[in-house]
Amino acid sequence: MRSIALIIKKEILQLRRDRRMMPILFLSPIIQLLLLGYAANLDVRDIPTAVCDLDRSAASRAFAARVLQSGYFALQAEVGRAADLDPLFESGRAAMGFVLPRGFGEDLEAGRPVRVQLIVDGAESQAAVIGMSYAAQIAARYSRNLLLETLDRRGFPGLRPAGVEPKLRIWYNPELKSRNFFVPGVLALVLMVMTMMLTSMGVVRERELGTLEQLLVTPIRPWQLIVGKLLPFVGVGLIDAVLVVGVAGLWFHVPVRGSVFLLLGLCLVFMLTTLGLGLFISTVSRNQQQAMLTAVFFMIPMILLSGFVFPIENMPPPIRALTTVVPLRYFFVIVRGIFLKGNGFGLLWDEAAALLVFGIVILGTSVLRFRKRLE
């Protein structure tokens, strides 16, 4: 144990002496959280909108006002011809356009159906789909109100059309803020990036400087060297996790509804995988540049296939099957479950077990490969 303690002390001293590394270790996670917390936002508001009112009646103006007052659409321009919408879409000034046809008011007054043309910029598919949904909901409510007004005018004030009205109750994220979905996921990304990169580059740097060979001629055994080099990065990962949890709660008001100690304990389980991958990368890289590029090669597919950005349920079946071997996928379920739902270990044990298996296999394989390189 004394040998391991001395190696840990050496690693800590190296980190303290590297003035450029300290901000990366402890300020970088906070900066990443702040940037992603504000930038990763799928809430669609103030969609740039253009209106072409060919009728110019009281009814058409009332419908346009209803659309713009919803808060989802921001008026950028009013044009007199449908052809004038094209330059607005080409220049990016408008993402949606409403064309109200001639006879809009007369048809409504006569009880005839009216078709309003909705033009959408499909280059931004996410905003387009959400915008069309908002427009459809506004049109449906407008039509229902017109029907009720017509019934009242014709002497049937108590008559209401039959229908099914859903009563929504949203659990865990009542305001449907995408920030509450993304901010907990940043914890997983920070742990993966920091521990994997630090481990891989730290070992490779030792090899570049020649200090690894100096350690090998000492009585220190290979397993003691591995444990001594990995434990400081475990401590760095835990400190970063505490920082991210603190900023998420105090700044973004995303509280941890579950147990913080359970979260930190499962962070340790997840770090078995990331430390193992970092150690493996160090065995296949000759210099720090190669280690960084190899780490990025591992991290990008893990992020894309983990469900952080794209829902796994929407992926093709072969890709969904591939996500089952991505440890980050299971850790996202754990983090969001503890943050948003307050889940305990009884509901997360299967994801924790999967992470433990991945961690043992990956770390064990990497240790064996690293020991062979040392010997």
C-alpha positions as CSV (number, residue, x, y, z in Angstrom):
1,M,0.0,0.0,0.0
2,R,2.9,2.3,0.6
3,S,4.0,2.0,-3.0
4,I,0.5,2.8,-4.3
5,A,0.3,5.8,-1.9
6,L,3.7,7.1,-3.2
7,I,2.5,6.8,-6.9
8,I,-0.7,8.6,-6.0
9,K,1.3,11.4,-4.4
10,K,3.5,11.6,-7.5
11,E,0.4,11.9,-9.7
12,I,-1.1,14.6,-7.6
13,L,2.1,16.6,-7.5
14,Q,2.4,16.4,-11.3
15,L,-1.2,17.7,-11.7
16,R,-0.5,20.6,-9.2
17,R,2.7,21.6,-11.1
18,D,0.9,21.7,-14.4
19,R,-0.7,25.1,-14.2
20,R,-2.5,24.6,-17.6
21,M,-4.0,21.4,-16.5
22,M,-5.7,22.6,-13.3
23,P,-8.2,24.9,-15.1
24,I,-9.0,22.1,-17.5
25,L,-9.7,19.7,-14.6
26,F,-12.1,21.8,-12.6
27,L,-13.2,24.8,-14.7
28,S,-13.8,23.0,-17.9
29,P,-16.7,20.9,-16.6
30,I,-18.5,24.0,-15.3
31,I,-17.9,25.8,-18.6
32,Q,-19.2,22.8,-20.6
33,L,-22.3,22.6,-18.4
34,L,-23.0,26.3,-18.8
35,L,-22.6,26.2,-22.6
36,L,-24.6,23.0,-23.1
37,G,-27.2,24.1,-20.5
38,Y,-28.0,27.2,-22.6
39,A,-27.2,26.0,-26.1
40,A,-28.7,22.6,-26.0
41,N,-32.3,23.7,-26.0
42,L,-35.0,22.1,-28.1
43,D,-37.8,24.4,-26.9
44,V,-39.1,26.1,-30.0
45,R,-40.3,29.6,-29.5
46,D,-40.6,32.8,-31.7
47,I,-40.4,30.9,-35.0
48,P,-39.7,33.6,-37.7
49,T,-43.0,33.9,-39.6
50,A,-44.3,35.7,-42.6
51,V,-48.1,36.3,-43.3
52,C,-49.7,36.7,-46.7
53,D,-53.2,37.9,-46.2
54,L,-55.0,37.9,-49.6
55,D,-58.4,38.5,-48.1
56,R,-57.7,41.4,-45.8
57,S,-60.9,41.0,-43.9
58,A,-61.7,41.2,-40.2
59,A,-61.8,37.4,-40.0
60,S,-58.5,36.9,-41.7
61,R,-56.8,39.6,-39.5
62,A,-58.3,38.0,-36.4
63,F,-56.9,34.6,-37.4
64,A,-53.4,36.0,-38.1
65,A,-53.5,37.8,-34.7
66,R,-54.5,34.5,-33.0
67,V,-51.5,32.8,-34.5
68,L,-49.0,35.5,-33.6
69,Q,-50.3,36.0,-30.1
70,S,-49.7,32.4,-29.2
71,G,-46.0,33.1,-28.5
72,Y,-44.8,30.4,-30.8
73,F,-44.5,32.6,-33.9
74,A,-42.8,35.9,-34.4
75,L,-43.9,38.1,-37.3
76,Q,-41.1,39.1,-39.6
77,A,-42.9,40.4,-42.6
78,E,-46.4,40.8,-44.1
79,V,-46.5,40.4,-47.9
80,G,-49.3,41.0,-50.5
81,R,-48.5,38.1,-52.8
82,A,-47.6,34.4,-52.1
83,A,-44.7,34.7,-54.5
84,D,-43.2,37.4,-52.2
85,L,-42.6,34.7,-49.6
86,D,-39.9,33.0,-51.6
87,P,-37.2,35.6,-51.0
88,L,-37.9,35.6,-47.3
89,F,-37.3,31.8,-47.1
90,E,-34.2,31.9,-49.3
91,S,-32.6,34.6,-47.1
92,G,-33.5,32.9,-43.9
93,R,-35.7,35.7,-42.6
94,A,-38.7,33.4,-42.4
95,A,-39.0,29.7,-41.4
96,M,-42.8,29.5,-41.6
97,G,-45.4,31.3,-43.8
98,F,-49.2,31.5,-43.6
99,V,-51.2,32.2,-46.8
100,L,-54.8,33.3,-46.1
101,P,-56.9,32.9,-49.3
102,R,-59.3,35.3,-50.8
103,G,-62.8,34.8,-49.5
104,F,-61.5,33.7,-46.1
105,G,-64.1,35.8,-44.2
106,E,-67.0,35.1,-46.5
107,D,-66.5,31.3,-46.4
108,L,-66.3,31.3,-42.7
109,E,-69.5,33.4,-42.4
110,A,-71.3,31.0,-44.8
111,G,-70.1,27.9,-42.9
112,R,-67.9,26.7,-45.7
113,P,-64.5,25.1,-44.9
114,V,-61.4,27.3,-45.5
115,R,-58.0,26.0,-46.3
116,V,-55.1,28.0,-45.0
117,Q,-51.8,27.3,-46.7
118,L,-48.8,26.7,-44.4
119,I,-45.3,27.0,-45.9
120,V,-42.5,25.5,-43.8
121,D,-38.7,25.6,-44.2
122,G,-37.8,21.9,-44.0
123,A,-34.1,22.6,-43.7
124,E,-34.6,22.7,-39.9
125,S,-36.8,19.6,-39.6
126,Q,-37.1,19.7,-35.8
127,A,-38.4,23.3,-35.7
128,A,-40.6,22.5,-38.8
129,V,-42.3,19.6,-37.2
130,I,-43.0,21.4,-33.9
131,G,-44.1,24.5,-35.8
132,M,-46.6,22.6,-37.8
133,S,-48.0,21.0,-34.7
134,Y,-48.4,24.4,-33.0
135,A,-50.2,25.7,-36.1
136,A,-52.5,22.7,-36.2
137,Q,-53.4,23.2,-32.6
138,I,-54.1,26.9,-33.0
139,A,-56.3,26.2,-36.1
140,A,-58.2,23.5,-34.3
141,R,-59.0,25.8,-31.3
142,Y,-59.9,28.7,-33.6
143,S,-62.3,26.4,-35.5
144,R,-63.9,25.2,-32.3
145,N,-64.4,28.7,-31.0
146,L,-66.1,29.7,-34.4
147,L,-68.4,26.7,-34.1
148,L,-69.4,27.7,-30.5
149,E,-70.0,31.3,-31.6
150,T,-72.1,30.2,-34.5
151,L,-74.3,28.0,-32.2
152,D,-74.7,30.9,-29.9
153,R,-75.8,33.3,-32.7
154,R,-78.3,30.8,-34.0
155,G,-80.1,30.5,-30.7
156,F,-78.4,27.3,-29.3
157,P,-76.4,28.8,-26.5
158,G,-76.4,25.6,-24.4
159,L,-75.6,23.3,-27.3
160,R,-72.1,22.1,-27.4
161,P,-70.6,19.5,-29.8
162,A,-69.6,16.2,-28.3
163,G,-65.9,15.4,-28.2
164,V,-63.0,14.0,-26.2
165,E,-60.9,16.6,-24.3
166,P,-57.6,15.3,-23.0
167,K,-56.6,16.3,-19.5
168,L,-52.8,16.3,-19.4
169,R,-50.7,15.5,-16.4
170,I,-47.0,15.7,-17.0
171,W,-44.7,13.9,-14.6
172,Y,-41.0,14.5,-13.7
173,N,-40.7,17.6,-16.0
174,P,-44.0,19.4,-15.9
175,E,-42.8,22.4,-17.8
176,L,-41.3,20.2,-20.6
177,K,-38.0,22.1,-20.4
178,S,-35.4,20.5,-22.5
179,R,-32.8,21.9,-20.2
180,N,-33.9,19.5,-17.5
181,F,-33.3,16.7,-19.9
182,F,-29.9,17.8,-21.1
183,V,-28.2,19.2,-18.0
184,P,-28.1,15.8,-16.1
185,G,-26.7,14.3,-19.2
186,V,-23.8,16.7,-19.1
187,L,-22.6,14.9,-15.9
188,A,-22.1,11.7,-17.9
189,L,-20.3,13.5,-20.7
190,V,-18.0,15.3,-18.3
191,L,-17.1,12.1,-16.5
192,M,-16.5,10.3,-19.8
193,V,-14.4,13.0,-21.4
194,M,-12.3,13.9,-18.4
195,T,-11.5,10.4,-17.1
196,M,-10.9,8.9,-20.5
197,M,-8.8,11.7,-21.8
198,L,-6.8,12.2,-18.6
199,T,-6.0,8.5,-18.2
200,S,-4.9,8.0,-21.9
201,M,-2.9,11.2,-22.1
202,G,-1.4,10.9,-18.7
203,V,0.1,7.4,-19.3
204,V,1.3,8.3,-22.8
205,R,2.9,11.5,-21.4
206,E,4.9,9.3,-19.0
207,R,6.1,7.2,-21.9
208,E,7.1,10.3,-23.9
209,L,9.0,11.8,-21.0
210,G,10.8,8.5,-20.2
211,T,9.5,8.5,-16.6
212,L,7.5,5.3,-17.2
213,E,10.8,3.4,-17.8
214,Q,12.2,4.8,-14.6
215,L,9.2,3.5,-12.6
216,L,9.7,0.1,-14.1
217,V,13.2,-0.3,-12.7
218,T,11.9,0.3,-9.2
219,P,10.5,-2.5,-7.0
220,I,6.9,-1.3,-7.8
221,R,4.8,-4.1,-9.3
222,P,2.8,-3.5,-12.5
223,W,-0.6,-3.7,-10.7
224,Q,0.6,-1.2,-8.1
225,L,1.6,1.2,-10.8
226,I,-1.8,0.8,-12.5
227,V,-3.8,1.3,-9.4
228,G,-1.7,4.3,-8.3
229,K,-2.1,6.0,-11.6
230,L,-5.8,5.4,-11.9
231,L,-7.0,6.4,-8.4
232,P,-6.1,10.1,-8.8
233,F,-8.3,10.3,-11.9
234,V,-11.1,8.7,-9.9
235,G,-10.8,11.5,-7.4
236,V,-10.8,14.1,-10.2
237,G,-13.9,12.5,-11.6
238,L,-15.8,12.6,-8.3
239,I,-14.8,16.2,-7.7
240,D,-16.1,17.1,-11.2
241,A,-19.3,15.2,-10.6
242,V,-19.9,17.2,-7.4
243,L,-19.2,20.4,-9.2
244,V,-21.6,19.6,-12.0
245,V,-24.4,18.6,-9.6
246,G,-23.9,21.8,-7.6
247,V,-24.0,24.0,-10.7
248,A,-27.0,22.1,-12.1
249,G,-29.0,22.7,-8.9
250,L,-27.9,26.2,-7.9
251,W,-27.6,27.8,-11.4
252,F,-30.1,25.8,-13.6
253,H,-32.4,24.8,-10.7
254,V,-32.3,21.1,-11.7
255,P,-32.4,19.4,-8.3
256,V,-31.3,15.9,-7.6
257,R,-34.6,14.3,-6.5
258,G,-32.9,11.0,-5.7
259,S,-29.9,10.1,-3.5
260,V,-26.7,12.1,-4.2
261,F,-24.6,9.3,-2.6
262,L,-26.3,6.7,-4.9
263,L,-25.4,9.0,-7.9
264,L,-21.8,9.3,-6.8
265,G,-21.6,5.5,-6.2
266,L,-22.8,4.7,-9.7
267,C,-20.5,7.4,-11.1
268,L,-17.7,5.2,-9.7
269,V,-19.1,2.2,-11.5
270,F,-19.3,4.1,-14.7
271,M,-15.7,5.3,-14.3
272,L,-14.5,1.7,-14.4
273,T,-15.5,1.7,-18.1
274,T,-14.0,5.2,-18.9
275,L,-10.8,4.5,-17.0
276,G,-10.5,1.2,-18.8
277,L,-11.0,2.8,-22.2
278,G,-8.4,5.4,-21.3
279,L,-5.9,2.8,-20.3
280,F,-6.6,0.8,-23.5
281,I,-6.1,3.9,-25.6
282,S,-2.7,4.5,-23.9
283,T,-1.5,1.1,-25.0
284,V,-2.3,1.7,-28.7
285,S,-1.0,5.3,-28.8
286,R,2.6,6.4,-29.2
287,N,2.1,10.1,-28.4
288,Q,-0.5,12.4,-26.8
289,Q,-1.8,13.5,-30.2
290,Q,-2.6,10.0,-31.1
291,A,-4.2,9.4,-27.7
292,M,-6.5,12.4,-28.1
293,L,-7.6,11.4,-31.6
294,T,-8.2,7.9,-30.5
295,A,-10.2,9.0,-27.5
296,V,-12.4,11.2,-29.8
297,F,-12.8,8.2,-32.1
298,F,-14.4,6.3,-29.1
299,M,-16.3,9.2,-27.7
300,I,-18.3,10.4,-30.7
301,P,-20.0,7.1,-31.5
302,M,-20.8,6.7,-27.8
303,I,-22.4,10.1,-27.6
304,L,-24.4,9.5,-30.8
305,L,-25.6,6.1,-29.8
306,S,-26.3,6.8,-26.1
307,G,-29.6,8.7,-26.5
308,F,-28.2,12.0,-25.4
309,V,-29.3,13.8,-28.6
310,F,-31.3,11.3,-30.6
311,P,-33.9,9.0,-29.1
312,I,-32.9,5.4,-29.3
313,E,-36.5,4.4,-30.0
314,N,-36.4,6.3,-33.3
315,M,-33.2,4.5,-34.5
316,P,-33.3,1.6,-37.0
317,P,-33.4,-1.9,-35.4
318,P,-29.7,-2.7,-36.3
319,I,-28.6,0.6,-34.7
320,R,-30.8,0.0,-31.7
321,A,-29.1,-3.4,-31.2
322,L,-25.7,-1.7,-31.4
323,T,-26.6,0.7,-28.6
324,T,-26.9,-2.1,-26.2
325,V,-23.1,-2.4,-26.1
326,V,-22.7,1.4,-25.3
327,P,-22.1,1.9,-21.6
328,L,-23.0,5.6,-21.8
329,R,-26.5,4.6,-22.7
330,Y,-27.1,2.9,-19.4
331,F,-25.5,5.7,-17.4
332,F,-27.8,8.3,-19.0
333,V,-30.8,6.3,-17.8
334,I,-29.2,6.2,-14.3
335,V,-28.4,10.0,-14.2
336,R,-31.8,11.1,-15.5
337,G,-33.6,8.6,-13.3
338,I,-31.9,10.0,-10.1
339,F,-32.1,13.6,-11.2
340,L,-35.7,13.8,-12.5
341,K,-37.5,10.9,-11.1
342,G,-35.8,10.3,-7.8
343,N,-35.3,6.6,-8.6
344,G,-33.5,4.4,-6.1
345,F,-31.2,1.4,-6.6
346,G,-34.2,-0.9,-6.8
347,L,-35.2,0.7,-10.1
348,L,-31.7,1.1,-11.5
349,W,-30.1,-2.1,-10.6
350,D,-30.2,-3.6,-14.1
351,E,-28.5,-0.6,-15.6
352,A,-26.0,-0.6,-12.7
353,A,-25.3,-4.3,-13.3
354,A,-24.8,-3.7,-17.0
355,L,-22.3,-0.9,-16.2
356,L,-20.5,-3.1,-13.7
357,V,-20.1,-5.9,-16.3
358,F,-18.9,-3.5,-19.0
359,G,-16.5,-2.0,-16.5
360,I,-15.0,-5.3,-15.3
361,V,-14.5,-6.5,-18.9
362,I,-13.1,-3.3,-20.3
363,L,-10.9,-2.4,-17.4
364,G,-9.7,-6.0,-17.0
365,T,-8.8,-6.3,-20.7
366,S,-7.0,-3.0,-20.6
367,V,-5.0,-3.9,-17.5
368,L,-3.9,-7.2,-19.0
369,R,-2.8,-5.4,-22.2
370,F,-1.1,-2.7,-20.2
371,R,0.8,-5.2,-18.1
372,K,2.0,-7.0,-21.3
373,R,3.3,-3.7,-22.6
374,L,5.1,-3.1,-19.3
375,E,6.6,-6.6,-19.3
